Amino acid sequence: MFLTNHDLVDLIDLRRDLHRHPEISGEEQWTAARIVSFLSPLKPAEILTGLGGHGVAAVFEGAASGPTLLFRCELDALPIEEKSSAAYRSTIPGKGHLCGHDGHSTIMTALALGLSRQLPKRGRVVLLFQPAEETGAGAAAVIADPGFREITPDFAFSLHNLPGLPLGHVSIKSGPVNCASRGMRIALSGKTAHASQPETGISPMSAIAALMPALTGLSRSAPPALDFRLATVTHASLGEKAFGIAPGNGEIWVTLRTLTDDGMDELCNEAEALARSAAEDGNLDLDITYDDIFLHCENAPEAVDHLIRALDAEGVPHDERNLPMRGSEDFGRFRAIAPSAMFFLGSGETHPALHNPDYDFPEDLIAIGARIFMRVVRDILE
C-alpha cells in the first residue's frame, strides 16, 4: 500500500472539507482551488486549470515516452438539502455532496500522492477533476476546451461508488454500463381567459392531461435489454397561481432514458410526435427543448481488461452484478476520444442511495479506489 496512515488522515480531512463546501454544476470555483492547493506541493509536471469551466488536470510524466492514461473524477455537488448530524455536514443551504464526488476527488488526490513519490517509468498520467457532471455538460465542455488537446489520452478510466454493492466490491463489464438520458421540456401555449369564461381562451389542460400517461406509456423492458426505454414525468405546470384566470400556458418535463444512443433517437422522435399531436388537437403552440443530455457510457473491452488485471492483482472481488445501470454518467463522452472504462465500487449493501439527503461517501473506499488506479498505472507504464 503506497498510502501511509498520515496520508489517510490528510485525505479524510480534504474529503470532509470538500463535503462542507458543496458547489453545484458550473459553480465549482472554490472546489477547484481547494484541489489545486492540495496538488501544488506534489509538484506534478503541469497543472491545468479552467478546463471546460472550473476543471483541473494534474499531469505526471515518466522519463521515457509512452501512452497517456487519463483518470477522471468529478467536482460538482447536488442542489439537495443534506440531512446529516455529521460535524462536516454541508454548510451551504440547499446543496450537498450526496453523490460522492467529494470522495471520488479524494481518491484522485490519493493517486496524485502516490505518483508524486514514484513517477511512472514512461508515458504520462493525467488526473482530471471534471466540472458539471451532474448536468451532463462537463465532459463535453472539457473535451471541447483547447487545453484538452495537450492531454488527449490513449486510455481513460473512472469509477463511481455504488450503494447496494458490498463495501469494496467492484462491478465491471464490457459494453454499455450507463444509460443515455436527457431532459425533454414540452411547452404548450394557448390563450388565457377570465375564469368565468374559459371558453373564450385556449387551455393546454386537456393536452397536458393526455400527454402525461402517453409519454410514460413509451416505457418498456429493463436493462440489459437493448430496447430498454423509460420516460419519467418529473414536473408539470399549468397556468398561473390565480383563481380568476383560465390557463393559457403549460409545461411538462420528462426524462427520457435508453440503453443506447440509437435508442434515444427513436424515443425522442416518438415523444415529439406525441407532443405535436396533442398540440395540434388542442390548437396550441408547441416548443420542445432538451437539457441534461447524457450519452450512454460504454466500456471498451481493452480498457476493461486493464482494470480487471488490476483488481485481481489487488485482491479486489468483482463481478458484473447490477450492470448495466439505469442511471447516466457523462464519462460516456470520453469513449469518442480513447478506449474508456468505468467501474463501480460498492458503498455497502444497505448504504443510503445516491442523491438521497442522508447519503455520505464511505471513507474506507479512498484507499481501495486509489490502489486500483495505481495498479493500472504500474501495469501499463512500468
C-alpha positions as CSV (number, residue, x, y, z in Angstrom):
1,M,0.0,0.0,0.0
2,F,1.5,3.3,-1.1
3,L,-0.5,5.5,1.4
4,T,0.6,6.0,5.0
5,N,-1.7,6.4,7.9
6,H,-0.7,10.1,7.9
7,D,-1.7,10.3,4.3
8,L,-5.1,8.9,5.1
9,V,-5.7,11.4,7.8
10,D,-4.9,14.2,5.4
11,L,-7.1,12.7,2.7
12,I,-10.0,12.4,5.0
13,D,-9.6,16.0,6.1
14,L,-9.6,17.0,2.5
15,R,-12.7,14.9,1.7
16,R,-14.6,16.4,4.7
17,D,-13.5,20.0,3.7
18,L,-14.9,19.4,0.2
19,H,-18.1,17.9,1.8
20,R,-18.6,21.1,3.9
21,H,-18.4,23.3,0.9
22,P,-20.5,21.8,-1.9
23,E,-20.8,23.6,-5.2
24,I,-23.2,22.6,-7.9
25,S,-22.5,22.2,-11.6
26,G,-20.8,25.2,-13.2
27,E,-20.1,26.8,-9.8
28,E,-17.1,24.7,-8.7
29,Q,-14.6,27.6,-8.3
30,W,-13.8,27.1,-4.6
31,T,-13.7,23.3,-5.0
32,A,-11.2,23.6,-7.9
33,A,-9.0,26.0,-6.0
34,R,-9.0,23.6,-3.0
35,I,-7.9,20.7,-5.2
36,V,-5.1,22.8,-6.7
37,S,-3.9,23.8,-3.2
38,F,-3.6,20.1,-2.4
39,L,-1.9,19.2,-5.7
40,S,0.6,22.0,-6.0
41,P,3.0,20.8,-3.2
42,L,3.1,17.4,-5.0
43,K,4.9,19.1,-7.9
44,P,3.2,17.5,-11.0
45,A,4.8,18.4,-14.3
46,E,1.9,20.6,-15.0
47,I,-1.4,21.7,-13.5
48,L,-4.1,22.9,-16.0
49,T,-7.0,24.9,-14.7
50,G,-10.2,26.3,-16.2
51,L,-10.8,23.3,-18.3
52,G,-14.4,23.3,-19.6
53,G,-15.2,25.8,-16.8
54,H,-13.6,25.0,-13.5
55,G,-11.9,21.7,-14.5
56,V,-8.4,20.9,-13.2
57,A,-5.9,18.5,-14.6
58,A,-2.6,17.4,-13.0
59,V,0.0,15.8,-15.3
60,F,2.7,13.4,-14.0
61,E,5.3,12.4,-16.6
62,G,7.6,9.4,-16.8
63,A,11.2,9.6,-18.0
64,A,10.5,7.8,-21.3
65,S,7.9,8.3,-24.0
66,G,4.8,6.2,-23.8
67,P,1.0,6.2,-23.7
68,T,-1.1,8.8,-21.8
69,L,-3.5,7.5,-19.2
70,L,-6.4,9.7,-18.0
71,F,-8.1,9.1,-14.7
72,R,-11.2,11.2,-14.3
73,C,-13.3,12.3,-11.3
74,E,-16.0,14.9,-10.7
75,L,-16.0,18.2,-8.7
76,D,-19.7,19.1,-8.5
77,A,-22.3,18.6,-5.8
78,L,-26.1,18.5,-6.0
79,P,-28.9,21.0,-5.3
80,I,-30.3,18.9,-2.5
81,E,-30.5,19.7,1.2
82,E,-28.3,17.4,3.2
83,K,-29.9,15.7,6.2
84,S,-26.9,14.8,8.5
85,S,-25.7,15.2,12.0
86,A,-22.0,14.8,11.0
87,A,-19.6,17.6,12.1
88,Y,-18.5,18.0,8.5
89,R,-22.1,18.3,7.0
90,S,-22.8,20.8,4.3
91,T,-22.6,24.4,5.3
92,I,-24.4,25.6,2.1
93,P,-28.2,25.5,2.4
94,G,-29.9,23.5,-0.3
95,K,-26.6,22.0,-1.6
96,G,-24.8,18.8,-0.7
97,H,-22.2,16.2,-1.8
98,L,-24.9,13.5,-2.0
99,C,-23.4,11.5,-4.9
100,G,-19.9,11.0,-3.6
101,H,-18.0,13.3,-5.9
102,D,-16.1,14.6,-2.9
103,G,-14.9,11.1,-2.3
104,H,-14.0,10.5,-5.9
105,S,-11.9,13.6,-6.0
106,T,-10.2,12.5,-2.8
107,I,-9.3,9.1,-4.4
108,M,-7.7,11.1,-7.3
109,T,-5.7,13.2,-4.9
110,A,-4.6,10.0,-3.2
111,L,-3.4,8.7,-6.6
112,A,-1.5,12.0,-7.0
113,L,0.3,11.4,-3.7
114,G,1.5,8.1,-4.9
115,L,2.6,9.4,-8.3
116,S,4.5,12.3,-6.7
117,R,6.6,9.7,-4.8
118,Q,7.1,7.3,-7.7
119,L,6.6,8.6,-11.2
120,P,5.7,6.2,-14.0
121,K,8.7,4.9,-15.9
122,R,7.2,6.1,-19.2
123,G,4.3,7.9,-20.6
124,R,2.0,10.3,-18.8
125,V,-0.7,10.1,-16.2
126,V,-3.4,12.8,-16.3
127,L,-5.6,13.3,-13.3
128,L,-8.8,15.1,-14.4
129,F,-11.1,16.8,-11.9
130,Q,-14.1,17.5,-14.1
131,P,-16.8,20.0,-13.5
132,A,-20.5,19.8,-14.2
133,E,-21.0,16.0,-14.4
134,E,-24.5,16.2,-12.8
135,T,-25.9,18.2,-15.7
136,G,-24.2,16.2,-18.4
137,A,-22.4,19.4,-19.6
138,G,-19.0,19.0,-18.0
139,A,-17.3,16.2,-20.1
140,A,-18.4,17.8,-23.4
141,A,-17.1,21.2,-22.3
142,V,-13.7,19.7,-21.2
143,I,-13.2,17.8,-24.4
144,A,-14.1,20.9,-26.4
145,D,-11.6,23.0,-24.5
146,P,-8.4,23.8,-26.5
147,G,-6.4,22.9,-23.4
148,F,-7.6,19.3,-23.6
149,R,-5.6,18.8,-26.7
150,E,-2.5,18.9,-24.6
151,I,-3.6,15.9,-22.5
152,T,-5.6,13.8,-25.0
153,P,-5.3,10.2,-23.6
154,D,-4.7,6.8,-25.1
155,F,-6.9,5.3,-22.3
156,A,-9.4,6.9,-20.0
157,F,-10.6,5.4,-16.7
158,S,-13.0,6.4,-14.0
159,L,-15.0,5.0,-11.1
160,H,-18.3,5.7,-9.2
161,N,-19.2,4.5,-5.8
162,L,-22.4,2.4,-5.8
163,P,-24.7,1.7,-2.8
164,G,-26.3,-1.7,-2.9
165,L,-23.0,-3.5,-3.6
166,P,-20.9,-4.8,-0.7
167,L,-18.4,-2.4,0.6
168,G,-15.3,-2.5,-1.5
169,H,-16.8,-5.0,-4.1
170,V,-16.5,-3.9,-7.7
171,S,-19.0,-4.3,-10.5
172,I,-17.5,-4.1,-14.0
173,K,-18.2,-5.3,-17.5
174,S,-17.6,-4.5,-21.2
175,G,-20.3,-2.8,-23.3
176,P,-23.0,-0.4,-22.1
177,V,-22.8,0.2,-18.3
178,N,-24.8,3.5,-18.0
179,C,-27.9,4.6,-20.0
180,A,-28.3,7.5,-22.3
181,S,-30.7,10.1,-20.9
182,R,-31.9,13.6,-21.5
183,G,-34.5,16.0,-20.1
184,M,-37.3,17.0,-22.5
185,R,-39.2,20.2,-21.9
186,I,-42.6,20.4,-23.7
187,A,-44.1,23.9,-23.5
188,L,-47.6,24.4,-24.7
189,S,-49.1,27.9,-25.4
190,G,-52.7,28.9,-26.0
191,K,-54.6,31.9,-24.7
192,T,-55.7,32.9,-21.2
193,A,-59.2,33.8,-20.4
194,H,-61.3,35.0,-17.5
195,A,-62.1,32.1,-15.2
196,S,-65.8,32.8,-15.6
197,Q,-65.5,32.5,-19.4
198,P,-62.9,29.7,-20.1
199,E,-64.5,29.1,-23.5
200,T,-63.0,32.3,-24.8
201,G,-59.5,31.1,-24.2
202,I,-57.4,28.2,-25.4
203,S,-56.3,26.0,-22.5
204,P,-53.5,23.4,-22.5
205,M,-55.1,21.4,-19.7
206,S,-56.5,18.6,-21.8
207,A,-53.3,18.3,-23.8
208,I,-51.2,18.0,-20.6
209,A,-53.6,15.6,-19.0
210,A,-53.4,13.3,-22.1
211,L,-49.6,13.7,-22.6
212,M,-48.5,12.6,-19.2
213,P,-49.8,9.0,-19.4
214,A,-49.0,8.9,-23.1
215,L,-45.3,9.8,-22.5
216,T,-44.9,7.3,-19.7
217,G,-46.5,4.7,-21.9
218,L,-43.5,4.8,-24.1
219,S,-41.5,2.9,-21.5
220,R,-40.7,-0.7,-22.0
221,S,-38.3,-3.5,-20.9
222,A,-35.4,-3.1,-18.5
223,P,-31.7,-3.2,-18.7
224,P,-29.8,-5.2,-20.1
225,A,-32.5,-5.4,-22.9
226,L,-31.3,-3.4,-25.9
227,D,-34.8,-2.0,-26.4
228,F,-35.0,-0.7,-22.8
229,R,-36.6,2.7,-22.6
230,L,-38.0,4.7,-19.7
231,A,-40.0,8.0,-19.8
232,T,-40.4,9.6,-16.4
233,V,-42.5,12.7,-15.9
234,T,-40.6,14.9,-13.4
235,H,-42.6,18.1,-13.5
236,A,-45.8,19.6,-14.8
237,S,-47.3,23.1,-14.6
238,L,-50.4,24.8,-15.8
239,G,-51.3,28.4,-15.8
240,E,-50.9,31.0,-13.1
241,K,-51.5,30.6,-9.3
242,A,-54.7,32.6,-9.5
243,F,-58.4,31.8,-9.3
244,G,-59.5,34.4,-11.8
245,I,-57.5,33.2,-14.8
246,A,-58.2,30.2,-17.0
247,P,-54.8,28.9,-18.1
248,G,-53.1,29.7,-21.4
249,N,-49.7,28.0,-20.9
250,G,-48.4,24.8,-19.5
251,E,-45.3,22.7,-19.4
252,I,-44.3,19.0,-19.0
253,W,-40.8,18.0,-18.1
254,V,-40.0,14.3,-18.9
255,T,-36.7,12.4,-18.5
256,L,-36.1,10.0,-21.4
257,R,-33.8,7.1,-20.8
258,T,-32.5,4.3,-23.1
259,L,-29.7,1.8,-23.0
260,T,-28.0,3.2,-26.1
261,D,-27.8,6.5,-28.0
262,D,-29.5,4.9,-31.0
263,G,-32.4,4.0,-28.8
264,M,-32.5,7.6,-27.6
265,D,-33.0,9.0,-31.1
266,E,-36.0,6.7,-31.6
267,L,-37.5,7.6,-28.2
268,C,-37.1,11.3,-28.8
269,N,-38.9,11.0,-32.2
270,E,-41.8,9.2,-30.7
271,A,-42.1,11.6,-27.7
272,E,-42.0,14.6,-30.1
273,A,-44.7,13.0,-32.2
274,L,-47.0,12.7,-29.2
275,A,-46.4,16.3,-28.3
276,R,-47.1,17.6,-31.8
277,S,-50.3,15.6,-31.9
278,A,-51.5,16.9,-28.6
279,A,-50.6,20.5,-29.6
280,E,-52.5,20.2,-32.9
281,D,-55.6,18.7,-31.3
282,G,-55.7,21.5,-28.8
283,N,-54.9,24.3,-31.2
284,L,-51.7,25.1,-29.2
285,D,-48.3,26.4,-30.0
286,L,-45.5,23.9,-29.2
287,D,-41.9,24.4,-28.1
288,I,-39.6,21.5,-27.3
289,T,-36.1,21.9,-25.8
290,Y,-33.6,19.4,-24.3
291,D,-31.3,19.7,-21.3
292,D,-29.1,17.4,-19.2
293,I,-28.0,15.4,-22.3
294,F,-26.0,12.3,-21.4
295,L,-24.7,9.8,-24.0
296,H,-24.7,6.2,-23.0
297,C,-21.5,5.0,-21.2
298,E,-19.8,2.0,-22.9
299,N,-16.8,0.2,-21.6
300,A,-14.2,-0.7,-24.1
301,P,-13.0,-4.4,-23.7
302,E,-9.3,-3.5,-23.8
303,A,-9.8,-0.9,-21.1
304,V,-11.8,-3.3,-19.0
305,D,-9.1,-5.9,-19.3
306,H,-6.6,-3.4,-17.7
307,L,-9.0,-2.8,-14.9
308,I,-9.7,-6.5,-14.2
309,R,-6.0,-7.3,-14.1
310,A,-5.6,-4.5,-11.6
311,L,-8.5,-5.8,-9.5
312,D,-7.1,-9.3,-9.5
313,A,-3.6,-8.1,-8.6
314,E,-5.0,-6.1,-5.7
315,G,-7.3,-8.9,-4.5
316,V,-10.5,-6.8,-5.0
317,P,-13.6,-9.0,-5.6
318,H,-15.5,-8.2,-8.8
319,D,-18.4,-9.4,-11.0
320,E,-21.0,-7.9,-13.3
321,R,-23.9,-7.5,-10.9
322,N,-26.3,-4.6,-11.3
323,L,-24.9,-3.7,-14.8
324,P,-25.9,-2.0,-16.9
325,M,-27.3,0.7,-14.7
326,R,-30.4,2.8,-15.4
327,G,-28.5,5.9,-14.2
328,S,-26.5,8.1,-16.5
329,E,-22.9,9.3,-16.4
330,D,-21.2,11.9,-18.7
331,F,-18.0,9.9,-18.7
332,G,-19.6,8.2,-21.8
333,R,-18.3,11.1,-23.9
334,F,-14.7,10.1,-23.4
335,R,-15.3,6.9,-25.5
336,A,-15.1,9.1,-28.6
337,I,-11.6,10.1,-27.6
338,A,-10.0,6.9,-26.4
339,P,-10.8,3.4,-25.2
340,S,-12.5,4.0,-21.8
341,A,-13.9,2.1,-18.9
342,M,-15.6,2.9,-15.6
343,F,-16.0,0.5,-12.7
344,F,-18.4,0.7,-9.8
345,L,-17.1,0.5,-6.2
346,G,-19.5,-0.8,-3.6
347,S,-20.5,1.6,-0.8
348,G,-22.3,-1.1,1.2
349,E,-25.4,-3.2,0.6
350,T,-27.6,-1.1,3.0
351,H,-25.9,2.3,2.4
352,P,-28.2,5.2,1.6
353,A,-28.7,5.6,-2.1
354,L,-27.1,8.1,-4.3
355,H,-28.9,11.5,-4.3
356,N,-30.6,10.7,-1.1
357,P,-30.5,13.5,1.5
358,D,-28.8,11.2,4.1
359,Y,-26.1,9.8,1.7
360,D,-22.5,10.2,2.7
361,F,-19.4,8.8,0.9
362,P,-17.7,5.9,2.8
363,E,-14.2,6.9,3.5
364,D,-12.9,3.3,3.5
365,L,-13.2,3.5,-0.3
366,I,-10.5,6.1,-0.6
367,A,-7.6,3.7,-0.2
368,I,-9.3,0.9,-2.2
369,G,-10.0,3.2,-5.2
370,A,-6.5,4.7,-5.2
371,R,-4.9,1.2,-5.0
372,I,-6.8,0.0,-8.1
373,F,-5.9,3.1,-10.1
374,M,-2.3,2.9,-9.1
375,R,-2.1,-0.7,-10.1
376,V,-3.4,0.2,-13.6
377,V,-0.7,2.9,-13.9
378,R,2.1,0.4,-12.9
379,D,0.8,-2.4,-15.2
380,I,0.7,-0.2,-18.3
381,L,3.5,2.3,-17.7
382,E,6.2,0.2,-16.0
